[in-house]
């Protein structure tokens, strides 16, 4: 019987790369996304038995429908709760709708997905079932400018480890994991590259690639780790800032200033690259 994997938010970024790698490991992949066309494009790019469906993670019934569709194709063995949204602003400056969207997508979406996965997996669990939730380095400590987003990722981390405890106490051999990556060079992050409150994202030595994050996600299938940060050294720093919040806020202040300088340099470099490309195009037209 085929092993099936469900990936939410598979229309772009991490989700698309995760879906590719799961297919490479022999899973039949259900690529889902709130944008059904983007999910279909991912499935078509993967080829083989990959298939797709539109899924709004804020709808618990949509998760159940995805679990049922996956189970029709084989044994549901992997569920990746990847879909998420990023909003940057002071906590009090977010609109009510933005707060609701962040919590419903990043927190309730993960909870609904995990619950649907457990329901579909537990009866015939063979011991190789995994549920992986996308968290963040902001799960560990204070992240001014990303307070609402950070709070949702704190929730993901707490839910993941607690659900693992529930499964162990119930004798259900499903493994829970949370990956906590640093800032990555994805469309979701680039959409906020001019937002001052997103500056801390650029404080990393470099932005991770979507492929690096996807490799780490799929690597958890060979691991018993419940929580993994990427990269590990930055994860350790984030954990320390959470243990001592006052000192952590001093640290994040320094990181924000560093990130602001790097963000401005990145924007300037991209602007120059764009101008150079436009000049090249004009020269080609003249020739």
N, C-alpha and C positions, 0 to 999 in steps of 0.2 A: 504493500500500500504506500502510495506517495506521501511524503511528509510535506505539509503545507505551512507556509509562513504568511502572516498578515503584517503589512507595514502601513501605518497611518502617516499622512502627510508625505506620501511617496511621489507627489507630483514634481518635486524639485529638491535641490539641496541635499541635506543628509538623507532624507527618505529615499530619493531616487538612487543614490549610491549604495545605501543599505540593501535595497531591493536587488540591485545588480549583483552584489556579493552573495546574497542568500541564494539567488538562482545559480551562481557559480558553485555553490556548495551542494547543489542538487535538490534544493527545495522548490516546490511549486509555489510561486509567489502571487499573493493577492495584493496588488498595489491599490491603495485607497487614498483618496484626497477629497477635500471639500470641492475642489475643481475637478470634476469628473473627466474633462478632456485631458488635463495634465496627467491624471492617473492612467488614462488610456495610453497616452504617449509613452509613459514609463513602461507599461506592459508590452507595448509594441516594440520598444527599443530592446527589451530583454529577450523577447521572442519565446519560442518553446511553448510551455504550458502556462506561462504567466498570464494573468487576467486582471481585470480592474473593476472598480466600482466607485461611485461617488459616496463619500462618507463625511458627514458633519459630526465631528467628535463630541459636540455638545448634545447630541441626541443618543440616549442610551439604546433605543431600539435599533438605531443604525449599526451600532456595534454588534448587537445580537444577530442582525441580518448578515453582517460580514462574517461572523463566526459560523453561521449556518452555511453560507456560501462556501467558505473554506472547507468545512467538514464534508461537503458533498464531493470535493475533489480528492479527499484523502484524509490522513490523520493530522489534525491541527497540532503542530509541534512548537511553533514559535510565533510570538505576538510582539511586535515592536510598537510601543506607544511613542511615536516620534513627533506627531503634529503639535505645533505650538505657535504662539504669537509673541512678538516683542514690542512693547511700547515703552518709550523713554520719556520721562518727565518727572518733575517733583510730584510726590504722592498726592498733594492737594490740588495739583493742576490737571490731573487726569479727569476727563469727562466720566460721568457715571457709566456710560455705555462702554468706555474703554476698560474700566475696572471689571465690569461684568464679563466682557469678552475675554480678558486675560484669565480670570478665575475659571470661567466655564470651559475654556479651551485647554489651558495648561494644567488645571487641577481636576475638574470634573471629567474632562476628556480622558485623562489617564485612569481615573478610578473606574469610569464606565468601561473602558477598554479592557482593563485588567479583570474586572468582574466577569465580563462576557467571555474572556479567554479562559478563566478558571472554570467557569460553568461548562464550556465546551471540551476542555482538556481532562478534567479530573476523573471522569468515569473510567476512561481507558488509559490513564497516564502510564507511560512506560519508563519514566525516569529521565527522558531526554527532552522534556518540555521546558521551555524558557519564556519568561515574560520580561522584556527589557523596557525600562522607562527612561526617557530622555530627561535628565535633570540638567545641572549646570554648576560651574564653580560658584555661582552666586547662591547655591544651596547651602553653603557653609557659613557665610559671614555677611556683614553689612555691605551693601552696594548702593550708596547714595546715587540718585538719578535713575536707579532701576529698582526702587523699593517694592513696587507692586509686582514686577516681574520676578524679583528675587524671592518675594514671599511665596509666589506660586511654586517656585523651584524648591524652596524649603519644604513645602507641603509634599511635593513629589518624593523627596528623599525620605521623609517620615513615613509616608504611606507605603513605600517600597519595602522598607525594613520591617515594618509592622505586619504587612501582608505576608512576608516570608515567615514570620513567627506564627501567624494563623495557619498557614499551610503545613508547617512542621508539626504543630500541635494536633492538626487533624490527620496527620499521616499521609498527606498528599504530596507526591514527589515532583512538584513543579518548582523550578528555581526562579527566584526573582532577582533582578539586577537593576541598578541605576547607574547610568554613565553621566559623569559630570565634566563636560568639556569646557575649555577656555573659549574665548572669542574665536569665531571662525569666519573665513571669507566666504560668506554666502549672501544670496540676494536679500535674505531677511535682515542681516546686519548692514549690508550696503544701503538699504533703504533708510538707515538712520545715521549715515556717515557725516551728515552735517548737523546732527543734534548734539549740543554741548553736553547734555546729560548722558550721552552714550560714550563719553570720552574714555571712561575706565575700561571699556572693551578693548581699546587700542593700547592699553598699558602692557600687554603681553609682549614678549620678545618678538613674536610674529603671530599673525592670525593663522589658525589651523586651516587646513583644506577640508572640504567636505569628505574627500576620500579618506583622510586620516581618521576622521571621526567615525566614518562608516566601518573602517577596519577595526577600530576599537570596539564598536558595538557588536559586530559579528564575532570578534575574538572572545567576547563574554560567553559565547556558546560552549567554549572549551574551559570555562572557569567556574569555580564555586563562589567567586567574590560577589558580595551583594552590592557593594559600592566601589566604583572605580573612577578616579579623576584623571583628566587628560589635559596637560601633561602632569605627571605625578608631583614634580617639585612645586608647581604653581598651586596644585591641590593642597599640598601640605601648608603652604603659606595662607591659603584661604581658610583652612581649618583652624589655624592658630588665631586668625583674626576673629573667628567666631567664638573661640574660647575666652577671649579678652576683648569684649566689644569696644570699650573706650580706646584701648590701644589700637584695635582694629580700625576704628574710624580715623585715627591719625594716619595709619598706613594707607587706607583707601584715599585719603586726601592727597597723599604724595603720589599714589598710583594714578589718580585722576589727572593731576598736573602733568605727569609723564605721558599719559594717554592723550591729553589734549595736544601736546607738542607733536606727538607721533601722528595723530589724526590730521592735524593741519598740514604736516609734511606729506602725508599720504594723499590728501586732497590736492595739494599743489602738484605733486608728481603726476597724478592722474589727469589733472587739467592740462599739464604740459604735454603728456603723452597724447591726449586727445587733440590738442592743437597741432602737434607734429603729424598725427595721422591725417587730419584735415588738410594740412599743407601738402602732404604726399598725394592725397586724392586729387587735389586741385592740379598738381603738377602732372599727374597721370592723364587728367582730362585734357590739359593743354597739349600734351604730346600726342 
